[in-house]
Amino acid sequence: MSDNLSLVRMKKAIQLDPNDNVATLLVDAVKGDEIEIISANNQVIDVVTCLQAITFGNKVALTDIADQQLITKAGYPVGVAIMAIPRGELAHVQNVRSQRLDIPDNIIEEIIKQMGIEQA
């Protein structure tokens, strides 16, 4: 019976504020994983399919995010999209720029390489 229960458990990500357009992964996920999106009070509010691998602590887009749209997490803008980001894609240095910190391109390229981020 415990085998059946483990099949039902989904991976999770948390949306810290109802207005956020990203959620933070609470586990590692691979392309095709369905992720339960939970609210700050642990209620399941959505399910998103990952379009690529996303590691623990990183952000998944909850909606289609337009080029130049603000990325909001915990109710605050944390960056701006530098290209369209489809629902289910990793929102990180390959498609988002911080509004507070100017990260040099060579560092961004190294982050992408080290994390093995798939790019379109």
WOSULPE-V42308 format. One record per residue. N is the residue number from 1. SS is DSSP state (helix for helix, strand for strand, loop for the rest). OMEGA is omega in whole degrees, -180 to 180 (999 if undefined). D_FIRST is the distance of its C-alpha to the first C-alpha in Angstrom with 1 decimal. Layout:
# WOSULPE-V42308
N&SS&OMEGA&D_FIRST + N&SS&OMEGA&D_FIRST
This chain:
# WOSULPE-V42308
1&loop&180&0.0 + 2&helix&176&3.8 + 3&helix&178&5.3 + 4&helix&179&5.3 + 5&helix&-179&6.6 + 6&helix&178&9.0 + 7&helix&-177&10.3 + 8&helix&-177&11.3 + 9&loop&180&13.2 + 10&loop&173&16.7 + 11&strand&-173&19.6 + 12&strand&171&22.1 + 13&strand&-177&25.9 + 14&strand&171&28.1 + 15&loop&-172&31.2 + 16&loop&-180&33.3 + 17&loop&-178&35.8 + 18&loop&-180&35.6 + 19&loop&-180&38.6 + 20&loop&175&37.2 + 21&loop&174&37.0 + 22&strand&173&34.6 + 23&strand&-177&31.4 + 24&strand&-180&30.5 + 25&strand&178&27.5 + 26&loop&178&25.2 + 27&loop&171&23.7 + 28&loop&177&25.1 + 29&strand&176&24.6 + 30&loop&179&25.8 + 31&loop&179&27.6 + 32&loop&177&25.6 + 33&loop&171&22.8 + 34&strand&-175&22.3 + 35&strand&172&22.9 + 36&strand&175&22.3 + 37&strand&179&25.6 + 38&strand&177&25.6 + 39&loop&179&28.7 + 40&loop&177&30.2 + 41&loop&171&28.7 + 42&loop&175&25.1 + 43&loop&177&25.0 + 44&strand&-176&23.7 + 45&strand&-177&27.0 + 46&strand&170&26.6 + 47&strand&-179&24.8 + 48&strand&175&26.9 + 49&strand&180&26.6 + 50&loop&178&28.0 + 51&loop&179&31.0 + 52&loop&177&31.1 + 53&loop&177&29.5 + 54&strand&-178&29.8 + 55&loop&178&29.3 + 56&loop&175&28.2 + 57&loop&179&30.9 + 58&loop&-170&32.6 + 59&strand&173&33.3 + 60&strand&178&32.0 + 61&strand&180&34.3 + 62&loop&179&33.0 + 63&loop&169&35.9 + 64&loop&-178&38.4 + 65&strand&-177&40.9 + 66&loop&172&44.5 + 67&loop&180&46.8 + 68&loop&176&48.5 + 69&loop&177&46.0 + 70&strand&173&45.1 + 71&strand&-178&41.7 + 72&strand&178&40.6 + 73&strand&-178&38.0 + 74&loop&178&37.8 + 75&loop&-177&40.6 + 76&strand&174&43.0 + 77&strand&180&44.3 + 78&strand&180&43.2 + 79&strand&178&44.8 + 80&strand&179&46.0 + 81&strand&177&44.7 + 82&loop&174&47.1 + 83&loop&176&45.7 + 84&loop&179&43.4 + 85&strand&-180&39.7 + 86&loop&174&37.3 + 87&loop&178&34.2 + 88&loop&-180&31.4 + 89&loop&174&33.8 + 90&strand&174&34.3 + 91&strand&-174&37.2 + 92&loop&-172&38.9 + 93&loop&-179&42.2 + 94&loop&-178&42.4 + 95&loop&-180&42.7 + 96&strand&173&43.5 + 97&strand&178&46.4 + 98&loop&174&46.7 + 99&loop&-177&49.4 + 100&loop&-173&49.9 + 101&loop&179&49.9 + 102&loop&-179&51.6 + 103&loop&-180&49.6 + 104&loop&-177&51.8 + 105&helix&-178&50.8 + 106&helix&177&50.6 + 107&helix&177&48.0 + 108&helix&179&46.0 + 109&helix&179&46.1 + 110&helix&177&44.9 + 111&helix&179&42.0 + 112&helix&180&41.0 + 113&helix&-177&41.4 + 114&helix&-180&39.6 + 115&helix&-177&36.6 + 116&loop&-177&36.6 + 117&loop&174&36.8 + 118&loop&177&37.0 + 119&loop&180&40.1 + 120&loop&999&41.1
